[in-house]
Amino acid sequence: MNRGDAMEWDIRVHGPRDAAASVLLLSGGLSTAEFYAEVVARPELAGLKLVAATLPGHGGSPPPDDPGVEACAHEAMKLAGEHDCAVVLGYSMGANVALEMAATEGFTGPIVLLGPSFSVRDELLTLRVLDRLALVLGSLPYRIMLGFTDVALSAAQLPPERRNVLGNEVRKNSPGQIRRLIRAYLDYLRGHGSVASRLCDTGVPAWVVHAERGDGGLTAAERRILTACATTTVVTVPGTSWFLPNEKPELVAGLILGALP
């Protein structure tokens, strides 16, 4: 565990500590570093130092004082520096943290964004509804949502025992903390309208990865912006995938290797 000024990170470090290259892997919302187990096990990544990090407050980890995406990016930048990470890969909400590392913290290395949301419209309707209900019902909607974790994970193309492990990780979440973190995340997206241009303006090499169906998507305007951006590559994964790091680890490993300077 690493302590920042206001955040504590639950991390798992894989591979040789003296590797020539290090990569920071930021988890998604409600998930933990365990969600990168399939990726770090890929043999083609064996020579790299892979630092899988749970976003503070998610998966039962210590909650941050400031739940904002920008604050998390500030502390993630310190973590990347501590481990000399040349590439940052973020999944879902972790992708927005990676984007903000480049936009506000000066990270210049390549970033890989798996299943990111660039606007509220990109986000799952379920999450937006839960956030609205929470205004009246407090953390109850998130408590109910966590009760349906196994139903959500049933869509994952994974063995039952692996889905059970991931389900146990999600159930570690505190409904009250998740309510707070999700509200801050959606406020971040609302505040910017869309962060597609924000990504392009960083000038940082970036890969934006979505499945054809399942893990969200892009508006037509966002796709035009990103496609026209000289430093951004849009990758569309055929078929349906809700959990790219777990279901498509070979693809993710290839993107990491391709992003290395």
N, C-alpha and C positions, 0 to 999 in steps of 0.2 A: 504494500500500500504506500502510495506517495502522497504527501501533504503539500498542497499549495497554500497560498495566503488565505483563501476562503473555501477551498474545495479539497476533498480527499478522493483519490482515484483508486479503484480496485483494478489492478492490472495483472495480466499473465504474460510473461516474457517467454517466447519460444525461440529455439535456435541458438547458435553460438553467440555468446556475449561480446565477442571480439569480431563479429562479422564485418565484412567490408561495407555492407549497406543495411540500414534499419528502416522499418516501415511501421507507422502508427496506424492501428486499426480501431476506429471509433464505433462503438455499438450503436444500435438504433434505440428508439424509444421503447421503454418497458423491458428491453432485452439486456443482456450482459455479455461480458467477454466470452462466455461459453458458446455464444452463437457463432464464433469464428473457429470452432474446433475443426470443422471440415476443411476450412481454408488452410489453417496452419499445419494440417497433416499432409498437405500435398507435397509429394517428394521433390518436385521442381523448385520448391521454396526452401528446401532444407538448409541451404547455405546462408539464408538471410536471418537477421534478428527481427522477429515479429512481435510487436508490443500491442497486445489486444487490451483495450481499455473500456470499462463500463462507464457510461456517462454518469456523473455524480447525481445521486438521488434516484437512479433507476435500478431495478433489480434488487431493491433493498439496501443499496449502498448509501453511505452517509449523504444526506441532502445538502445542497449548497445554500449559502446565505442568499446569493443572488441567483434566481432560477433562469435568467435570460440566456439566450443563445450566444450573445456577444461575450458575456462574462465567462461562459464555458469555453469559448474559443480562446479567450485570453489565457486561461489556465492550461488549456490543451497545448497552446504554443510553448509554454514552459515545459510540459511533459515531452513534447517533440524535441525540444532543445536538450533536455536531460539525456535522452536516448539517441541523440544525433540522427533523427529520422529524416531521410531524404524524400520520402513520399508519405502522404497521408491519405488513407482510404476511410470513407465514412459511409455508413449504411443508414438509410432513412433519416431520422433526426440527426444522427451523427454526420451525415453528409452536409447538412446545413452548418454544423459546427466547423467542418473542414473548409467549407466555402468562406465562412467568416474569418478563419485563420488567415486566409489569403487576402480577404477584403479589408480587414481592420488591424491585423496583427503582423502583416508583412511577410507571411510565409510565401516563399517563392518557388518551392519545389512542386512537382506535379501533384495533383489531387485526383482521386478516383471517387466518384459519387454514385453509390448504388441506391437505386430507388428513391431519389430525392424528391421533395416537393418544393417547387419554386414559388408557389402561391397557395392561398387557402383553397382555391378551386381544384388544385392538384390533390389535396388531401382526401382521405377517405371520408365519406359522408358520415359514417359512424362516429368518427372522432369529433367532427364538428357538432354533431347532435349531442354527444356526451358533454362537450364543453358547455353548450347552452343549458342542458338540463342541470348541470352542476351549479349554475347560477342560483337555482331555486332549491335544489336537493342536496347541495354540498357534495361530499365525496361518495354518496350512495351510488350514483350511476357507475362510477369506476369500480366500486366494490362488486357490483353486479357483473360488470364486464369481466373482471378477473375470474369470476365464477364460471365463465364460458371459455376459459383459456383452451381447454382441450378441444372444444368445438372449432375454434379458430385454427389451431394447429393441425386439425384433421385434414386441412387442405394441403399441408406440406408433403412433398414427395420424399418421405423419409421413413425408415423403419419405425414401428411402433415404440420400441424401447428408446429410440432417439427422440421422438416426439415427447415422450414422457419426461426425459431429462430437461428438454427445453421448456416444457410446461411448468416444471418445478421451479425453473429460474424465473419465469414470468410471475408466478404466484408469490414470489418474494417481495413484490412491489407493495408499497403502502398506498392505499387509495387516496389518502389525503395528499401525499407528496406528488403522486402522479397528476392529480387534479391541478396542483400548483404549477408543475412543470409543463403540462400540456397547454395550460392557459398562456404561459409566457411564450411558448413556442408559436402558438397561433397568433398571439399579439405581434410577434416578430414578423410573421408572414403578412399580417394585415398592415403593419406599419410600412412595409416596403411595396406592397401591391404585388410585385413579382421581383424575385432576385435573379432572374435570368440575365438581365443586362449587367447586374452587379457582378455576376460571375465573369462575364466577358470582359468587363472593365478591369479586372485584376491582371489580365495578361498572363495568367498562370496556365500552363498546360493542364487541361482537365478533360476527364472522360465522364460523360453523363450516361448512366446505364439504367434501362428499364426493360422489363419483360413486355411482350405485346399485350398481355393481360395479367392482372392480379395485383401488382405492386404500385398502383397509381399511374401517373403519366404526366404528359405535358399538354398545355393548351397549344392551339395552333400558332398563336403569336409567340409563345416561348420557344417552340420548335424552330420557327423562322429565325429568331434571334440567335439561338445556339448554333444552328446550321450555318449561319452566315459568319459566325465568330471564328477567326483564324486560329485561335488557340484551344478551341473546344471541339471534342469529338463526341457525337451522339451515337450510342450503341443500343440497338434494339434486339433483345433476346427473343428468339422465336418461342411461341407457345405461352403457357401460363406459369408464372412463378410468383409466390407470395414471399418467399424467403430466399433471396438470391445467394447469400453467403453459404447457406446450408444445402440448397438444392443444386447450385451451379458452382461448386468450389473450383473446378478446373478452369472455368471461364474467369473467375475472380483472380485465380493465381496467374493466368495469362495476362490479365490487365495489370497486375502488380509488376510483373517482369517487364512488360512493355513500357511502363511508366518510369522505371528506374533510369536515372541519368546515365 
